[in-house]
Amino acid sequence: MKYSVVVVDDHTLLSQAIEGMVNTFDKFKVLYTCKNGGEVQEKFTASPRNIPDIVLVDVNMPVMNGIETTEWVVTNYPNVNVLALSVEDADGTILKMLKAGAIGYLLKDTKKEVLERALLEIMDNGFYHTKSVTNLLLDSVSGKKSRDQVNFKENEIKFMRLACSELTYKEIAEKMFLSPKTIDGYRDSLFTKLDIRNRVGLVMYAIKHKIYMP
């Protein structure tokens, strides 16, 4: 089975190039391409068959830009992973995309093998970040609440530490001798307590507050 991908980019030739590249990956296929977030909304709401595993989204687009698109997808389809793929390398833009809910950020000059690895890690681990983006997050994201302001259950701490590893949520459940549904409950509870949208924010919070020491 191949994971499905949607490419969102207003430059047709570039969009087609990305589509062709992704379709060469063993575990991925492109369902369709869109020129902006407005088209994404139309496709997603038209049929459940149009909902992909991953959305590759540009930042600068007409009608509905990457940040707006990411927020809409994450809010309405939380099981869909959004990966930013852009020429924009400004820290402010990267942070806005991540805070909107993107679980990774890559530049368009990224090598083919890096993109494939990013897609694989997203499906396996729930996020992918380069070292530079990780450092950027450590400096700014997940600093909204200090550890002293949040009361954690013992199992939430255990889950948070395991979430910082390469284990999938299913593997974390097995390691903690709990059901996947219980693990989902810990995840959702922590997302709410920490005001974060995804596993990336959880990992960054754990590192920043020394709950997890890499």
Backbone as a chain_set.jsonl record, in Angstrom:
{"seq": "MKYSVVVVDDHTLLSQAIEGMVNTFDKFKVLYTCKNGGEVQEKFTASPRNIPDIVLVDVNMPVMNGIETTEWVVTNYPNVNVLALSVEDADGTILKMLKAGAIGYLLKDTKKEVLERALLEIMDNGFYHTKSVTNLLLDSVSGKKSRDQVNFKENEIKFMRLACSELTYKEIAEKMFLSPKTIDGYRDSLFTKLDIRNRVGLVMYAIKHKIYMP", "coords": {"N": [[0.825, -1.198, 0.0], [0.501, 2.23, -0.82], [1.263, 5.457, 0.526], [-0.743, 8.368, 0.369], [-0.372, 11.539, -1.287], [-0.81, 15.048, -1.553], [-0.052, 17.763, -3.606], [0.453, 21.178, -3.192], [0.786, 24.013, -4.861], [1.298, 27.036, -6.571], [2.769, 27.303, -8.854], [2.782, 25.797, -11.809], [4.601, 24.167, -13.377], [6.58, 23.563, -11.478], [5.048, 22.28, -9.565], [4.262, 20.029, -11.012], [6.746, 18.862, -11.344], [7.44, 18.203, -8.716], [5.399, 16.404, -8.193], [6.053, 14.364, -10.035], [8.485, 13.541, -8.938], [7.783, 12.606, -6.351], [6.177, 10.469, -7.08], [8.018, 8.608, -7.855], [8.899, 7.492, -5.563], [8.922, 4.604, -3.508], [6.914, 4.157, -1.557], [4.965, 6.091, -1.825], [2.418, 8.078, -3.452], [1.071, 10.576, -5.628], [-2.042, 12.025, -5.244], [-3.405, 14.195, -6.399], [-2.91, 17.586, -7.63], [-2.938, 20.979, -6.397], [-3.532, 24.502, -6.814], [-3.744, 26.367, -4.836], [-4.87, 27.062, -1.426], [-7.618, 27.334, -1.526], [-8.454, 25.61, -3.552], [-7.745, 23.26, -2.332], [-9.581, 23.13, -0.218], [-11.946, 22.806, -1.724], [-11.507, 20.308, -2.966], [-11.112, 18.564, -0.748], [-13.56, 18.703, 0.595], [-15.263, 17.739, -1.291], [-15.135, 14.942, -1.599], [-14.497, 12.034, 0.435], [-12.547, 10.433, -0.598], [-10.664, 12.094, -1.548], [-9.008, 12.849, 0.479], [-5.791, 13.022, 1.631], [-2.805, 11.363, 2.982], [-0.637, 12.996, 3.43], [0.008, 16.465, 2.972], [1.791, 18.43, 0.814], [2.799, 21.616, 0.974], [3.132, 24.877, -0.41], [4.291, 28.154, 0.642], [3.847, 30.87, -0.214], [1.119, 31.73, -1.94], [-1.634, 32.565, -4.091], [-5.067, 33.589, -3.322], [-5.426, 31.726, -1.073], [-3.029, 31.377, 1.236], [-0.066, 29.433, 2.271], [0.077, 29.317, 5.104], [-2.551, 29.875, 5.934], [-3.813, 27.781, 4.63], [-2.661, 25.551, 5.895], [-3.575, 25.89, 8.555], [-6.318, 25.54, 8.128], [-6.477, 22.89, 7.167], [-5.347, 21.417, 9.324], [-7.133, 22.027, 11.367], [-9.61, 21.082, 10.416], [-9.088, 18.551, 9.401], [-7.484, 16.749, 11.232], [-5.98, 14.396, 11.106], [-4.499, 14.502, 8.851], [-1.295, 15.065, 7.616], [0.732, 17.93, 7.362], [3.277, 19.165, 5.398], [5.552, 21.664, 4.899], [6.874, 23.007, 1.92], [8.994, 25.029, 0.52], [10.452, 28.07, -0.916], [10.952, 29.988, 0.836], [12.961, 31.037, 3.471], [13.016, 32.462, 5.792], [13.141, 32.947, 9.298], [10.854, 33.824, 10.668], [8.743, 33.185, 8.919], [8.954, 30.394, 8.782], [8.402, 29.703, 11.46], [5.755, 30.613, 11.671], [4.448, 28.842, 9.953], [4.907, 26.413, 11.285], [3.656, 26.891, 13.727], [1.12, 27.104, 12.803], [0.524, 24.525, 12.374], [1.976, 22.807, 10.732], [3.988, 19.896, 10.305], [6.546, 19.797, 9.577], [9.255, 21.377, 7.758], [10.61, 22.13, 4.732], [13.04, 23.262, 2.349], [12.781, 24.144, -1.126], [15.001, 23.432, -2.569], [15.816, 21.106, -1.568], [17.312, 17.88, -1.489], [16.348, 14.994, -3.401], [16.42, 12.519, -2.004], [16.293, 13.376, 0.605], [13.769, 14.503, 0.796], [12.223, 12.206, 0.407], [12.978, 10.736, 2.681], [11.995, 12.447, 4.632], [9.208, 12.282, 4.201], [8.795, 9.585, 4.817], [9.563, 9.517, 7.535], [7.66, 11.182, 8.598], [5.325, 9.653, 8.31], [6.03, 7.503, 9.899], [6.856, 8.554, 12.4], [5.452, 10.88, 12.892], [6.424, 13.445, 12.535], [8.919, 15.609, 10.997], [12.027, 17.153, 11.119], [14.664, 19.317, 10.151], [17.97, 19.924, 11.436], [18.426, 22.672, 11.743], [15.845, 23.755, 11.819], [14.88, 22.499, 14.092], [16.521, 23.683, 16.069], [15.625, 26.285, 15.815], [12.997, 26.006, 16.683], [13.433, 25.261, 19.348], [14.337, 27.627, 20.367], [12.119, 29.206, 20.355], [9.414, 28.085, 20.002], [6.892, 26.418, 21.974], [7.359, 27.622, 24.38], [5.375, 28.766, 25.738], [4.154, 27.942, 28.094], [5.441, 27.255, 31.268], [7.037, 24.431, 32.864], [6.339, 24.32, 35.523], [3.824, 25.375, 35.589], [2.089, 23.494, 34.703], [0.332, 20.559, 35.437], [1.287, 17.298, 35.385], [0.365, 13.899, 34.823], [1.838, 10.829, 35.974], [2.043, 8.851, 33.961], [1.709, 10.45, 31.725], [4.074, 11.847, 31.643], [5.839, 9.724, 31.145], [4.871, 8.931, 28.656], [5.403, 11.263, 27.182], [8.198, 11.318, 27.148], [8.756, 8.988, 25.717], [7.575, 9.704, 23.345], [9.414, 11.355, 22.296], [11.195, 9.769, 21.089], [11.931, 7.542, 18.303], [9.827, 5.891, 18.158], [6.648, 4.688, 17.071], [3.228, 5.715, 17.731], [1.749, 3.418, 18.213], [3.752, 1.605, 18.912], [4.656, 2.824, 21.211], [2.448, 2.451, 22.838], [2.564, -0.339, 23.15], [4.976, -0.573, 24.505], [4.389, 0.684, 26.888], [2.51, -0.979, 27.836], [-0.19, -0.49, 27.352], [-3.36, 0.321, 25.817], [-3.736, 1.391, 22.375], [-5.736, 3.314, 22.232], [-5.755, 4.45, 24.781], [-3.254, 5.634, 24.776], [-3.655, 7.506, 22.766], [-5.364, 9.118, 24.173], [-3.678, 10.209, 26.171], [-1.978, 11.662, 24.508], [-3.768, 13.54, 23.302], [-4.633, 14.874, 25.579], [-2.279, 16.094, 26.486], [-1.704, 17.736, 24.311], [-3.765, 19.56, 24.596], [-3.313, 20.622, 27.192], [-0.824, 21.853, 26.843], [-1.224, 23.557, 24.808], [-0.607, 22.956, 22.1], [-0.248, 21.699, 18.706], [0.704, 19.368, 17.533], [2.954, 16.469, 17.391], [5.499, 17.458, 17.133], [5.544, 19.901, 18.578], [5.203, 18.821, 21.121], [7.543, 17.307, 21.494], [9.473, 19.365, 21.369], [8.719, 20.86, 23.585], [9.226, 19.018, 25.649], [12.002, 18.734, 25.467], [12.898, 21.366, 25.865], [12.059, 21.844, 28.481], [13.457, 20.014, 29.85], [12.363, 17.511, 30.304], [12.833, 15.503, 28.649], [16.019, 14.386, 27.782], [18.079, 14.743, 25.169]], "CA": [[0.0, 0.0, 0.0], [1.247, 3.482, -0.866], [0.673, 6.603, 1.19], [-1.186, 9.37, -0.603], [0.177, 12.89, -1.126], [-1.356, 16.122, -2.377], [0.906, 18.855, -3.78], [-0.224, 22.468, -3.292], [1.764, 25.0, -5.324], [0.686, 27.785, -7.669], [3.622, 27.223, -10.032], [2.39, 24.537, -12.439], [5.746, 23.335, -13.749], [7.209, 23.082, -10.254], [4.11, 21.329, -8.981], [4.36, 18.795, -11.789], [8.059, 18.27, -11.06], [7.344, 17.592, -7.387], [4.527, 15.233, -8.368], [6.818, 13.318, -10.694], [9.491, 13.051, -8.002], [7.12, 11.822, -5.299], [5.669, 9.226, -7.667], [9.111, 7.639, -7.999], [9.16, 6.904, -4.247], [8.275, 3.298, -3.386], [5.78, 4.109, -0.641], [4.116, 7.275, -1.943], [1.848, 8.44, -4.743], [0.347, 11.84, -5.591], [-3.455, 11.911, -5.618], [-3.69, 15.315, -7.302], [-2.235, 18.826, -7.272], [-3.787, 22.169, -6.258], [-2.79, 25.748, -6.982], [-3.847, 27.163, -3.619], [-5.679, 26.462, -0.38], [-9.02, 27.309, -1.925], [-8.673, 24.362, -4.292], [-7.656, 22.184, -1.342], [-10.887, 23.081, 0.438], [-12.927, 22.247, -2.655], [-11.222, 18.883, -3.154], [-11.318, 17.825, 0.497], [-14.98, 18.65, 0.95], [-16.016, 17.09, -2.369], [-15.186, 13.489, -1.428], [-13.536, 11.45, 1.371], [-11.467, 9.813, -1.37], [-9.678, 13.137, -1.856], [-8.251, 13.177, 1.686], [-4.51, 12.313, 1.579], [-2.045, 11.185, 4.224], [0.271, 14.134, 3.564], [-0.125, 17.59, 2.058], [2.998, 19.229, 0.603], [2.225, 22.922, 0.695], [3.985, 26.056, -0.553], [3.886, 29.217, 1.561], [3.305, 32.015, -0.94], [0.154, 31.358, -2.97], [-2.791, 33.464, -4.133], [-6.362, 33.126, -2.809], [-5.286, 31.204, 0.29], [-1.61, 31.037, 1.311], [0.3, 28.209, 2.963], [-0.258, 29.387, 6.523], [-4.007, 29.742, 6.019], [-4.143, 26.417, 4.196], [-2.245, 24.643, 6.966], [-4.515, 26.045, 9.669], [-7.607, 24.953, 7.752], [-6.333, 21.43, 7.098], [-5.12, 20.885, 10.673], [-8.358, 22.217, 12.142], [-10.719, 20.282, 9.895], [-8.649, 17.182, 9.116], [-6.303, 16.601, 12.098], [-5.184, 13.205, 10.788], [-3.7, 14.786, 7.655], [-0.007, 15.691, 7.933], [1.104, 19.023, 6.463], [4.702, 19.43, 5.297], [5.825, 22.852, 4.098], [7.943, 22.876, 0.932], [8.976, 26.414, 0.054], [11.727, 28.765, -1.117], [11.059, 30.932, 1.949], [13.799, 30.512, 4.55], [13.01, 33.401, 6.906], [12.738, 32.305, 10.548], [9.481, 34.189, 10.993], [7.83, 32.415, 8.063], [9.023, 29.0, 9.218], [7.684, 29.587, 12.728], [4.319, 30.778, 11.419], [3.953, 27.59, 9.383], [4.926, 25.384, 12.315], [2.618, 27.219, 14.702], [-0.172, 26.845, 12.143], [0.272, 23.087, 12.461], [2.834, 22.0, 9.86], [4.834, 19.002, 11.097], [7.882, 19.849, 9.007], [9.492, 22.495, 6.845], [11.743, 21.881, 3.853], [13.228, 24.198, 1.251], [12.565, 23.492, -2.414], [16.252, 22.909, -3.126], [16.113, 19.872, -0.842], [17.616, 16.729, -2.345], [15.276, 14.005, -3.552], [16.465, 11.511, -0.945], [15.895, 14.02, 1.857], [12.315, 14.596, 0.748], [11.668, 10.863, 0.63], [13.18, 10.401, 4.094], [11.073, 13.272, 5.407], [7.873, 11.699, 4.069], [8.79, 8.32, 5.559], [9.598, 9.8, 8.967], [6.36, 11.753, 8.963], [4.373, 8.557, 8.457], [6.467, 6.612, 10.979], [7.051, 9.22, 13.681], [4.543, 11.997, 13.088], [7.04, 14.737, 12.24], [10.283, 15.6, 10.466], [12.656, 18.468, 11.15], [16.105, 19.432, 9.987], [18.624, 20.426, 12.651], [18.241, 24.126, 11.846], [14.47, 24.017, 12.234], [14.796, 22.07, 15.488], [17.129, 24.739, 16.886], [14.723, 27.432, 15.77], [11.868, 25.69, 17.553], [13.899, 25.279, 20.731], [14.501, 29.018, 20.768], [10.891, 30.001, 20.362], [8.152, 27.368, 20.144], [6.649, 25.644, 23.186], [7.747, 28.37, 25.562], [4.185, 29.465, 26.22], [3.853, 27.565, 29.468], [6.569, 26.607, 31.926], [6.674, 23.124, 33.419], [5.738, 24.531, 36.831], [2.443, 25.8, 35.429], [1.305, 22.378, 34.187], [0.352, 19.35, 36.253], [1.315, 16.105, 34.551], [0.253, 12.585, 35.436], [3.078, 10.062, 35.809], [2.049, 8.207, 32.646], [1.864, 11.486, 30.705], [5.516, 12.092, 31.575], [6.433, 8.562, 30.468], [4.475, 9.013, 27.257], [6.102, 12.385, 26.564], [9.594, 10.915, 26.911], [8.758, 8.015, 24.623], [7.19, 10.417, 22.121], [10.618, 12.014, 21.791], [11.98, 8.749, 20.393], [11.459, 7.236, 16.963], [8.734, 4.927, 18.265], [5.322, 5.116, 16.635], [2.283, 5.71, 18.843], [1.392, 2.025, 18.47], [4.884, 0.999, 19.618], [4.655, 3.413, 22.555], [1.391, 1.752, 23.57], [3.076, -1.671, 23.491], [6.052, -0.409, 25.488], [3.782, 1.091, 28.156], [1.519, -2.008, 28.155], [-1.479, 0.176, 27.32], [-4.025, 0.246, 24.516], [-3.527, 2.57, 21.524], [-6.753, 4.312, 22.556], [-5.288, 5.139, 25.987], [-2.13, 6.477, 24.345], [-4.265, 8.648, 22.067], [-5.916, 9.987, 25.213], [-2.557, 10.961, 26.743], [-1.535, 12.619, 23.483], [-4.744, 14.622, 23.168], [-4.63, 15.631, 26.834], [-1.069, 16.923, 26.506], [-1.87, 18.776, 23.296], [-4.649, 20.576, 25.162], [-2.648, 21.262, 28.33], [0.332, 22.644, 26.42], [-1.652, 24.428, 23.716], [0.184, 22.614, 20.923], [-1.061, 21.056, 17.674], [1.231, 18.118, 17.014], [4.039, 15.809, 18.112], [6.666, 18.341, 17.096], [5.464, 20.791, 19.725], [5.379, 18.007, 22.317], [8.969, 16.995, 21.595], [10.197, 20.584, 21.68], [8.403, 21.213, 24.976], [9.921, 18.074, 26.525], [13.434, 19.047, 25.449], [13.087, 22.698, 26.438], [11.834, 21.809, 29.919], [14.313, 18.953, 30.378], [11.632, 16.282, 30.57], [13.596, 14.556, 27.832], [17.38, 14.863, 27.544], [18.604, 14.036, 23.987]], "C": [[0.864, 1.255, 0.0], [0.498, 4.576, -0.118], [0.346, 7.67, 0.14], [-0.694, 10.768, -0.246], [-0.573, 13.844, -2.043], [-0.335, 17.247, -2.414], [0.133, 20.154, -3.997], [0.814, 23.54, -3.619], [1.19, 25.711, -6.538], [1.544, 27.821, -8.93], [3.445, 25.84, -10.682], [3.563, 23.622, -12.749], [6.429, 22.742, -12.514], [6.334, 22.037, -9.573], [4.181, 19.981, -9.692], [5.687, 18.075, -11.525], [8.049, 17.56, -9.712], [6.488, 16.324, -7.45], [5.3, 14.076, -8.984], [7.855, 12.701, -9.767], [8.869, 12.141, -6.945], [6.63, 10.478, -5.847], [6.761, 8.204, -7.949], [9.439, 6.957, -6.671], [8.332, 5.627, -4.083], [6.97, 3.336, -2.592], [4.817, 5.29, -0.766], [3.589, 7.476, -3.367], [1.083, 9.758, -4.58], [-1.082, 11.627, -6.07], [-3.824, 12.963, -6.664], [-2.89, 16.53, -6.846], [-3.26, 19.954, -7.181], [-2.921, 23.413, -6.383], [-2.836, 26.645, -5.751], [-4.755, 26.462, -2.62], [-7.149, 26.407, -0.701], [-9.357, 26.035, -2.668], [-8.603, 23.158, -3.346], [-9.0, 22.025, -0.636], [-11.937, 22.419, -0.451], [-12.752, 20.739, -2.807], [-11.569, 18.072, -1.903], [-12.798, 17.651, 0.8], [-15.829, 17.936, -0.103], [-16.18, 15.592, -2.14], [-14.15, 13.008, -0.419], [-12.347, 10.814, 0.648], [-10.363, 10.813, -1.7], [-8.8, 13.496, -0.671], [-6.941, 12.369, 1.703], [-3.912, 12.07, 2.959], [-1.185, 12.417, 4.501], [-0.074, 15.209, 2.543], [1.213, 18.313, 2.002], [2.548, 20.617, 0.166], [3.284, 24.027, 0.61], [3.48, 27.124, 0.414], [3.19, 30.354, 0.823], [2.422, 31.56, -2.097], [-0.99, 32.372, -2.962], [-4.024, 32.799, -3.527], [-6.279, 32.698, -1.343], [-3.854, 30.698, 0.448], [-1.348, 29.785, 2.153], [-0.069, 28.182, 4.428], [-1.752, 29.184, 6.724], [-4.459, 28.326, 5.651], [-3.828, 25.401, 5.284], [-3.217, 24.694, 8.136], [-5.855, 25.378, 9.355], [-7.536, 23.434, 7.746], [-6.22, 20.839, 8.494], [-6.38, 20.965, 11.524], [-9.46, 21.248, 11.713], [-10.371, 18.826, 9.62], [-7.372, 16.894, 9.911], [-5.447, 15.372, 11.814], [-4.329, 13.379, 9.534], [-2.437, 15.532, 8.071], [0.332, 16.76, 6.9], [2.611, 19.255, 6.535], [4.918, 20.628, 4.384], [7.008, 22.585, 3.166], [8.002, 24.195, 0.187], [10.382, 26.937, -0.218], [11.975, 29.736, 0.027], [11.908, 30.326, 3.072], [13.893, 31.46, 5.738], [12.483, 32.715, 8.163], [11.277, 32.584, 10.878], [8.465, 33.388, 10.2], [7.783, 30.958, 8.495], [8.211, 28.798, 10.503], [6.175, 29.714, 12.547], [3.719, 29.496, 10.859], [3.879, 26.491, 10.443], [3.845, 25.632, 13.365], [1.224, 27.006, 14.115], [-0.509, 25.364, 12.153], [1.094, 22.212, 11.542], [3.752, 21.139, 10.718], [6.243, 18.895, 10.5], [8.005, 21.007, 8.047], [10.761, 22.21, 6.048], [11.824, 22.965, 2.792], [13.145, 23.44, -0.072], [13.85, 22.999, -3.071], [16.711, 21.657, -2.387], [16.36, 18.724, -1.818], [16.467, 15.72, -2.314], [15.251, 13.013, -2.399], [16.057, 12.077, 0.412], [14.374, 14.141, 1.922], [11.677, 13.237, 1.024], [11.821, 10.456, 2.095], [12.221, 11.183, 4.984], [9.663, 12.683, 5.376], [7.759, 10.398, 4.873], [8.752, 8.57, 7.067], [8.287, 10.407, 9.45], [5.347, 10.639, 9.188], [4.746, 7.63, 9.613], [6.422, 7.287, 12.346], [6.122, 10.399, 13.932], [5.135, 13.363, 12.858], [8.402, 14.534, 11.582], [10.834, 17.014, 10.532], [14.149, 18.364, 10.903], [16.685, 19.999, 11.277], [18.377, 21.912, 12.837], [16.838, 24.482, 12.317], [14.269, 23.601, 13.687], [15.358, 23.13, 16.412], [16.242, 25.976, 16.938], [13.536, 27.22, 16.702], [12.264, 25.764, 19.023], [14.022, 26.704, 21.254], [13.18, 29.757, 20.94], [9.601, 29.242, 20.636], [8.108, 26.611, 21.467], [7.145, 26.343, 24.436], [6.575, 29.08, 26.183], [3.906, 29.166, 27.683], [5.065, 26.874, 30.064], [6.097, 25.298, 32.528], [5.958, 23.295, 34.749], [4.259, 24.894, 36.739], [1.523, 24.66, 34.984], [1.452, 21.172, 35.11], [0.252, 18.133, 35.342], [1.086, 14.856, 35.392], [1.546, 11.824, 35.141], [3.153, 9.425, 34.423], [2.165, 9.218, 31.509], [3.343, 11.831, 30.532], [6.207, 10.958, 30.826], [6.134, 8.618, 28.973], [5.257, 10.109, 26.541], [7.551, 12.013, 26.23], [9.692, 9.925, 25.756], [8.394, 8.664, 23.297], [8.375, 11.142, 21.505], [11.544, 11.036, 21.072], [11.421, 8.548, 18.994], [10.306, 6.22, 16.976], [7.433, 5.509, 17.71], [4.398, 5.108, 17.854], [1.884, 4.279, 19.21], [2.5, 1.333, 19.268], [4.997, 1.551, 21.035], [3.613, 2.713, 23.423], [1.873, 0.373, 24.03], [4.126, -1.581, 24.587], [5.501, -0.047, 26.87], [2.714, 0.096, 28.623], [0.123, -1.392, 28.283], [-2.089, 0.044, 25.93], [-3.709, 1.495, 23.7], [-4.517, 3.69, 21.839], [-6.344, 5.116, 23.788], [-4.16, 6.09, 25.645], [-2.652, 7.701, 23.601], [-4.839, 9.641, 23.069], [-4.837, 10.83, 25.87], [-2.096, 12.044, 25.774], [-2.484, 13.818, 23.404], [-4.78, 15.5, 24.417], [-3.435, 16.582, 26.897], [-1.153, 18.038, 25.471], [-2.713, 19.922, 23.852], [-3.958, 21.345, 26.286], [-1.555, 22.233, 27.89], [0.015, 23.593, 25.279], [-0.776, 24.225, 22.482], [-0.685, 21.812, 19.965], [-0.574, 19.676, 17.274], [2.412, 17.606, 17.829], [5.299, 16.659, 18.144], [6.684, 19.251, 18.322], [5.696, 20.055, 21.028], [6.854, 17.7, 22.55], [9.768, 18.235, 22.007], [9.958, 21.031, 23.125], [9.205, 20.32, 25.927], [11.414, 18.367, 26.603], [13.709, 20.362, 26.167], [12.982, 22.676, 27.967], [12.513, 20.607, 30.577], [13.537, 17.728, 30.878], [12.295, 15.145, 29.801], [14.954, 15.167, 27.544], [17.975, 14.114, 26.361], [20.085, 13.742, 24.126]], "O": [[1.848, 1.335, 0.736], [-0.732, 4.623, -0.123], [1.069, 7.841, -0.841], [-0.608, 11.135, 0.925], [-0.927, 13.492, -3.168], [0.192, 17.644, -1.375], [-0.732, 20.233, -4.87], [1.615, 23.926, -2.768], [0.652, 25.066, -7.438], [1.099, 28.316, -9.965], [3.914, 24.836, -10.147], [3.529, 22.436, -12.424], [6.807, 21.57, -12.505], [6.832, 21.032, -9.067], [4.164, 18.927, -9.055], [5.745, 16.846, -11.488], [8.58, 16.457, -9.576], [6.815, 15.307, -6.838], [5.213, 12.942, -8.513], [8.084, 11.492, -9.797], [9.366, 11.046, -6.681], [6.67, 9.468, -5.145], [6.46, 7.05, -8.251], [10.166, 5.964, -6.645], [7.167, 5.586, -4.481], [6.023, 2.622, -2.923], [3.949, 5.474, 0.088], [4.23, 7.095, -4.346], [0.516, 10.024, -3.52], [-1.308, 11.113, -7.165], [-4.464, 12.665, -7.672], [-2.263, 16.499, -5.787], [-4.317, 19.895, -7.809], [-1.725, 23.381, -6.094], [-2.049, 27.585, -5.638], [-5.333, 25.415, -2.911], [-7.862, 25.532, -0.209], [-10.413, 25.441, -2.45], [-9.308, 22.167, -3.534], [-9.495, 20.909, -0.477], [-12.716, 21.582, 0.006], [-13.726, 19.987, -2.782], [-12.228, 17.036, -1.983], [-13.234, 16.577, 1.213], [-16.975, 17.571, 0.159], [-17.23, 15.027, -2.445], [-13.03, 13.517, -0.408], [-11.267, 10.676, 1.223], [-9.26, 10.425, -2.085], [-7.931, 14.36, -0.792], [-6.989, 11.142, 1.784], [-4.45, 12.518, 3.972], [-1.023, 12.83, 5.649], [-0.406, 14.909, 1.396], [1.717, 18.763, 3.031], [1.971, 20.768, -0.911], [4.197, 24.104, 1.431], [2.374, 27.015, 0.944], [2.083, 30.754, 1.183], [2.918, 31.065, -3.11], [-1.276, 32.973, -1.926], [-4.023, 31.598, -3.254], [-6.975, 33.241, -0.485], [-3.498, 29.683, -0.152], [-2.273, 29.164, 2.676], [-0.482, 27.146, 4.947], [-2.169, 28.409, 7.585], [-5.358, 27.757, 6.272], [-4.625, 24.504, 5.562], [-3.633, 23.655, 8.648], [-6.451, 24.73, 10.216], [-8.432, 22.766, 8.261], [-6.912, 19.874, 8.82], [-6.657, 20.063, 12.314], [-10.151, 20.669, 12.55], [-11.25, 17.964, 9.607], [-6.292, 16.804, 9.327], [-4.295, 15.317, 12.243], [-3.53, 12.505, 9.196], [-2.51, 16.523, 8.798], [0.229, 16.519, 5.697], [3.154, 19.511, 7.61], [4.509, 20.608, 3.223], [8.016, 22.009, 3.577], [7.168, 24.461, -0.678], [11.373, 26.333, 0.191], [13.083, 30.251, 0.176], [11.611, 29.237, 3.564], [14.755, 31.287, 6.6], [11.493, 31.985, 8.105], [10.55, 31.692, 11.315], [7.444, 32.961, 10.739], [6.712, 30.357, 8.568], [7.436, 27.848, 10.618], [5.406, 29.004, 13.195], [2.616, 29.103, 11.239], [2.911, 25.732, 10.495], [3.198, 24.696, 13.834], [0.266, 26.758, 14.847], [-1.663, 24.977, 11.968], [0.936, 20.991, 11.557], [4.243, 21.597, 11.75], [7.023, 18.018, 10.871], [7.008, 21.556, 7.577], [11.845, 22.067, 6.613], [10.805, 23.523, 2.383], [13.409, 22.239, -0.126], [13.796, 22.229, -4.03], [17.843, 21.203, -2.553], [15.692, 18.617, -2.846], [15.727, 15.616, -1.336], [14.184, 12.698, -1.873], [15.54, 11.355, 1.265], [13.767, 13.911, 2.969], [10.712, 13.135, 1.78], [10.897, 9.894, 2.683], [11.698, 10.654, 5.965], [9.002, 12.597, 6.411], [6.746, 10.15, 5.527], [8.001, 7.916, 7.791], [7.861, 10.169, 10.58], [4.589, 10.679, 10.157], [3.867, 7.037, 10.238], [6.006, 6.678, 13.333], [6.014, 10.871, 15.064], [4.424, 14.362, 12.971], [8.962, 13.438, 11.604], [10.2, 17.96, 10.065], [14.813, 17.445, 11.383], [15.942, 20.504, 12.12], [18.144, 22.369, 13.956], [16.659, 25.4, 13.117], [13.562, 24.279, 14.433], [14.747, 23.45, 17.431], [16.124, 26.628, 17.976], [13.122, 28.131, 17.418], [11.507, 26.277, 19.847], [13.833, 26.954, 22.444], [13.123, 30.802, 21.589], [8.774, 29.702, 21.423], [9.14, 26.214, 22.008], [7.333, 25.693, 25.465], [6.756, 29.915, 27.068], [3.469, 30.044, 28.427], [5.655, 25.999, 29.431], [4.896, 25.078, 32.685], [5.069, 22.51, 35.079], [3.521, 24.734, 37.712], [0.308, 24.844, 34.899], [2.559, 20.814, 35.512], [-0.731, 17.955, 34.624], [1.551, 14.765, 36.527], [2.256, 12.132, 34.183], [4.203, 9.454, 33.782], [2.667, 8.88, 30.437], [3.808, 12.075, 29.418], [7.061, 11.202, 29.972], [7.009, 8.389, 28.138], [5.723, 9.909, 25.419], [8.059, 12.353, 25.162], [10.594, 10.012, 24.924], [8.851, 8.225, 22.242], [8.346, 11.502, 20.328], [12.563, 11.44, 20.511], [10.545, 9.292, 18.553], [9.87, 5.753, 15.924], [7.163, 6.699, 17.872], [4.751, 4.553, 18.894], [1.703, 3.966, 20.387], [2.219, 0.566, 20.19], [5.387, 0.833, 21.955], [3.86, 2.418, 24.592], [1.619, -0.032, 25.165], [4.161, -2.415, 25.491], [6.074, -0.424, 27.892], [2.089, 0.291, 29.665], [-0.64, -1.723, 29.192], [-1.396, -0.309, 24.975], [-3.441, 2.551, 24.272], [-4.184, 4.869, 21.729], [-6.56, 6.327, 23.837], [-4.102, 7.21, 26.152], [-2.145, 8.807, 23.787], [-4.806, 10.852, 22.847], [-5.035, 12.021, 26.108], [-1.855, 13.187, 26.163], [-2.048, 14.969, 23.437], [-4.938, 16.717, 24.326], [-3.568, 17.733, 27.312], [-0.719, 19.161, 25.729], [-2.422, 21.095, 23.616], [-4.012, 22.574, 26.327], [-1.379, 23.298, 28.483], [0.879, 24.347, 24.832], [-0.272, 25.182, 21.896], [-1.735, 21.301, 20.354], [-1.345, 18.885, 16.731], [2.817, 18.217, 18.818], [6.08, 16.577, 19.092], [7.696, 19.362, 19.015], [6.315, 20.595, 21.945], [7.352, 17.821, 23.669], [10.63, 18.165, 22.883], [10.869, 21.513, 23.798], [9.792, 20.806, 26.894], [12.02, 18.262, 27.669], [14.634, 20.46, 26.974], [13.71, 23.387, 28.66], [12.191, 20.232, 31.705], [13.998, 17.005, 31.761], [12.314, 13.995, 30.239], [15.047, 16.317, 27.116], [18.348, 12.951, 26.513], [20.684, 13.154, 23.226]]}, "num_chains": 1, "name": "protein.A"}
